[in-house]
């Protein structure tokens, strides 16, 4: 959890241009001061030694009894000479105002202490802001999911309505086709019923006035006998 918080804090401070610029300036200033101190140490270590440095150097540069380790002794002598030259053994007549970079160092220390005190508050504020951002992202995802669900429900409702409409249309088409088939069969049956009536129509009747008896009599055969002139037939038993 600490590593995660540290990464988030670093990312937060890197995104803030003012804090980033202040850190870079302080880093450059500290680096410059370190280079100046190193240059001073190198100059003091390379020059003539004072405050007993010569005695230390003469005492340490004596040849060892075993005859070995000359390189190590010379290195130790050089390091000790540099350290002793860097140590101020006498109180110099220098005021604090004459020290270069003292005010900037004081300001840097004050800022460091203030930042250390405010680190907890900044961390808390940063975590609260990040939590708010996470909550907003979660709410946005929830709203998007709800909108997608609503869209899916609407699509399913449309599909159901479309399926119902297709089913009704299919039933109507089937019913219409059945009605047309029944109409065709009815017409066919009516046609079959009308054909015998046309063929079996009775012949027109004629009245006696329409017949010419003279012409009819001439056309009758001479051998034709009127029923009244012919005797009645006798039955098998002799009865008339």
C-alpha positions as CSV (number, residue, x, y, z in Angstrom):
1,X,0.0,0.0,0.0
2,X,2.9,2.4,0.8
3,X,4.5,1.7,-2.6
4,X,1.2,2.3,-4.3
5,X,0.7,5.6,-2.4
6,X,4.3,6.6,-3.1
7,X,3.9,6.0,-6.9
8,X,0.6,8.0,-6.9
9,X,2.2,10.8,-4.9
10,X,5.2,11.0,-7.3
11,X,2.8,11.0,-10.3
12,X,0.8,13.7,-8.7
13,X,3.8,15.9,-7.9
14,X,5.2,15.3,-11.4
15,X,2.0,16.5,-13.0
16,X,2.1,19.8,-10.9
17,X,4.4,22.2,-12.9
18,X,5.2,24.5,-9.9
19,X,6.3,21.7,-7.6
20,X,8.3,20.1,-10.4
21,X,10.1,23.4,-11.2
22,X,10.9,24.0,-7.5
23,X,12.4,20.6,-7.1
24,X,14.5,21.0,-10.2
25,X,15.8,24.3,-9.0
26,X,16.7,23.0,-5.6
27,X,18.4,20.0,-7.1
28,X,20.5,22.2,-9.4
29,X,21.4,24.4,-6.5
30,X,22.4,21.5,-4.3
31,X,24.5,20.1,-7.1
32,X,26.2,23.4,-7.7
33,X,27.0,23.7,-4.0
34,X,28.3,20.2,-3.9
35,X,30.6,20.9,-6.8
36,X,31.9,24.1,-5.2
37,X,32.6,22.2,-1.9
38,X,34.4,19.5,-3.8
39,X,36.5,22.0,-5.7
40,X,37.5,23.7,-2.4
41,X,38.4,20.3,-0.9
42,X,40.5,19.4,-3.9
43,X,42.3,22.8,-3.7
44,X,43.0,22.5,0.0
45,X,44.1,18.9,-0.3
46,X,46.5,19.6,-3.1
47,X,48.2,22.7,-1.5
48,X,50.5,22.9,1.5
49,X,49.1,21.4,4.6
50,X,48.7,23.3,7.8
51,X,47.7,22.8,11.5
52,X,49.9,19.7,11.9
53,X,49.1,18.2,8.5
54,X,52.9,18.0,7.6
55,X,53.6,16.1,10.7
56,X,50.8,13.6,9.9
57,X,52.1,13.3,6.4
58,X,55.7,12.8,7.4
59,X,54.7,10.3,10.0
60,X,52.5,8.3,7.7
61,X,54.9,8.3,4.8
62,X,57.5,6.3,6.6
63,X,58.6,3.1,4.9
64,X,56.8,0.1,6.3
65,X,58.9,-2.6,8.0
66,X,57.6,-5.4,5.8
67,X,58.5,-3.6,2.7
68,X,55.0,-3.9,1.1
69,X,51.8,-1.9,0.9
70,X,53.4,1.3,-0.4
71,X,50.5,2.0,-2.6
72,X,48.0,1.6,0.2
73,X,50.0,3.8,2.6
74,X,50.3,6.5,0.0
75,X,46.5,6.4,-0.6
76,X,45.8,6.5,3.1
77,X,48.2,9.5,3.5
78,X,46.5,11.4,0.7
79,X,43.0,10.8,2.1
80,X,44.0,11.7,5.7
81,X,45.7,14.9,4.4
82,X,42.6,15.8,2.5
83,X,40.4,15.2,5.6
84,X,42.7,17.1,8.0
85,X,42.9,20.0,5.6
86,X,39.1,20.2,5.4
87,X,38.8,20.4,9.2
88,X,38.9,23.9,10.5
89,X,41.0,23.9,13.6
90,X,41.2,27.6,14.2
91,X,38.2,29.9,14.5
92,X,38.2,32.1,11.3
93,X,37.2,35.7,11.3
94,X,34.3,35.1,9.1
95,X,30.7,36.2,9.6
96,X,27.6,34.2,8.7
97,X,26.6,36.8,6.2
98,X,29.9,36.2,4.3
99,X,29.1,32.5,3.8
100,X,28.0,32.0,0.2
101,X,24.7,30.3,-0.2
102,X,23.8,30.5,3.5
103,X,20.4,32.1,2.9
104,X,19.5,29.7,0.1
105,X,20.5,26.8,2.4
106,X,18.3,28.2,5.2
107,X,15.4,28.6,2.8
108,X,15.9,25.1,1.5
109,X,15.9,23.7,5.0
110,X,12.8,25.6,5.9
111,X,11.0,24.3,2.7
112,X,12.2,20.8,3.5
113,X,10.8,20.9,7.0
114,X,7.5,22.6,5.8
115,X,7.1,20.0,3.1
116,X,7.7,17.2,5.6
117,X,5.0,18.6,7.8
118,X,2.6,19.1,4.9
119,X,3.4,15.7,3.4
120,X,0.6,14.0,5.4
121,X,-1.9,16.6,4.5
122,X,-0.9,16.5,0.9
123,X,-1.0,12.7,0.9
124,X,-4.5,12.8,2.4
125,X,-5.7,15.4,-0.1
126,X,-4.2,13.5,-3.0
127,X,-5.8,10.2,-1.9
128,X,-9.1,11.9,-1.5
129,X,-8.9,13.4,-5.0
130,X,-7.8,10.1,-6.5
131,X,-10.7,8.4,-4.7
132,X,-13.1,11.0,-6.1
133,X,-11.7,10.4,-9.6
134,X,-12.1,6.6,-9.1
135,X,-15.6,7.1,-7.9
136,X,-16.4,9.3,-10.9
137,X,-15.0,6.7,-13.2
138,X,-17.0,4.0,-11.6
139,X,-20.2,6.1,-11.8
140,X,-19.5,6.7,-15.5
141,X,-19.0,3.0,-16.1
142,X,-22.2,2.3,-14.2
143,X,-24.2,4.8,-16.2
144,X,-22.7,3.4,-19.4
145,X,-23.7,-0.1,-18.4
146,X,-27.2,1.0,-17.6
147,X,-27.6,2.8,-20.9
148,X,-26.3,-0.3,-22.7
149,X,-28.8,-2.4,-20.8
150,X,-31.7,-0.1,-21.6
151,X,-30.7,-0.1,-25.3
152,X,-30.6,-3.9,-25.2
153,X,-34.0,-4.1,-23.6
154,X,-35.4,-1.7,-26.3
155,X,-33.9,-3.8,-29.0
156,X,-35.4,-7.0,-27.5
157,X,-38.8,-5.3,-27.3
158,X,-38.6,-4.3,-30.9
159,X,-37.6,-7.8,-31.9
160,X,-40.6,-9.2,-30.0
161,X,-43.0,-6.7,-31.7
162,X,-41.5,-7.5,-35.1
163,X,-41.9,-11.3,-34.4
164,X,-45.5,-10.8,-33.4
165,X,-46.2,-8.7,-36.5
166,X,-44.6,-11.3,-38.7
167,X,-46.7,-14.0,-37.0
168,X,-49.9,-12.0,-37.5
169,X,-49.0,-11.3,-41.1
170,X,-48.3,-14.9,-41.8
171,X,-51.7,-15.9,-40.2
172,X,-53.5,-13.2,-42.3
173,X,-51.8,-14.4,-45.5
174,X,-52.8,-18.0,-44.6
175,X,-56.3,-17.0,-43.9
176,X,-56.5,-15.0,-47.1
177,X,-55.1,-17.8,-49.1
178,X,-57.7,-20.2,-47.6
179,X,-60.5,-17.7,-48.3
180,X,-59.4,-17.4,-51.9
181,X,-59.2,-21.2,-52.2
182,X,-62.8,-21.5,-50.8
183,X,-64.0,-18.8,-53.2
184,X,-62.5,-20.7,-56.1
185,X,-64.1,-23.9,-55.0
186,X,-67.5,-22.2,-54.5
187,X,-67.3,-20.7,-58.0
188,X,-66.3,-24.1,-59.5
189,X,-69.3,-25.7,-57.7
190,X,-71.6,-23.0,-58.9
191,X,-70.4,-23.5,-62.5
192,X,-71.0,-27.3,-62.2
193,X,-74.5,-26.7,-60.9
194,X,-75.4,-24.2,-63.7
195,X,-74.3,-26.5,-66.6
196,X,-77.2,-29.1,-66.1
197,X,-79.8,-26.4,-65.9
198,X,-78.7,-24.9,-69.2
199,X,-78.7,-28.3,-71.0
200,X,-82.0,-29.5,-69.4
201,X,-84.1,-26.4,-70.1
202,X,-87.7,-27.3,-71.2
203,X,-88.8,-26.6,-74.7
204,X,-91.2,-23.7,-75.2
205,X,-94.9,-24.6,-75.2
206,X,-97.2,-23.7,-78.1
207,X,-100.8,-22.8,-77.9
208,X,-103.4,-24.4,-80.3
209,X,-103.8,-21.0,-81.9
210,X,-100.2,-21.0,-82.9
211,X,-100.7,-24.3,-84.8
212,X,-102.2,-24.3,-88.3
213,X,-104.7,-27.2,-88.4
214,X,-104.9,-27.3,-92.1
215,X,-101.3,-27.7,-92.6
216,X,-101.1,-30.2,-89.8
217,X,-103.8,-32.3,-91.3
218,X,-102.1,-32.4,-94.7
219,X,-99.0,-33.6,-93.2
220,X,-100.7,-36.4,-91.3
221,X,-100.4,-39.7,-93.0
222,X,-103.5,-41.1,-94.7
223,X,-103.1,-44.4,-92.9
224,X,-103.2,-42.8,-89.6
225,X,-106.3,-43.8,-87.6
226,X,-107.9,-41.7,-85.0
227,X,-108.0,-43.2,-81.6
228,X,-111.8,-42.8,-81.5
229,X,-112.2,-44.9,-84.7
230,X,-110.3,-47.8,-83.5
231,X,-112.0,-50.4,-81.3
232,X,-111.0,-50.7,-77.7
233,X,-108.6,-53.5,-77.1
234,X,-109.8,-56.5,-75.2
235,X,-108.0,-57.7,-72.3
236,X,-106.6,-61.1,-71.7
237,X,-109.7,-62.2,-69.9
238,X,-112.2,-60.8,-72.4
239,X,-113.0,-57.6,-70.5
240,X,-113.1,-54.3,-72.2
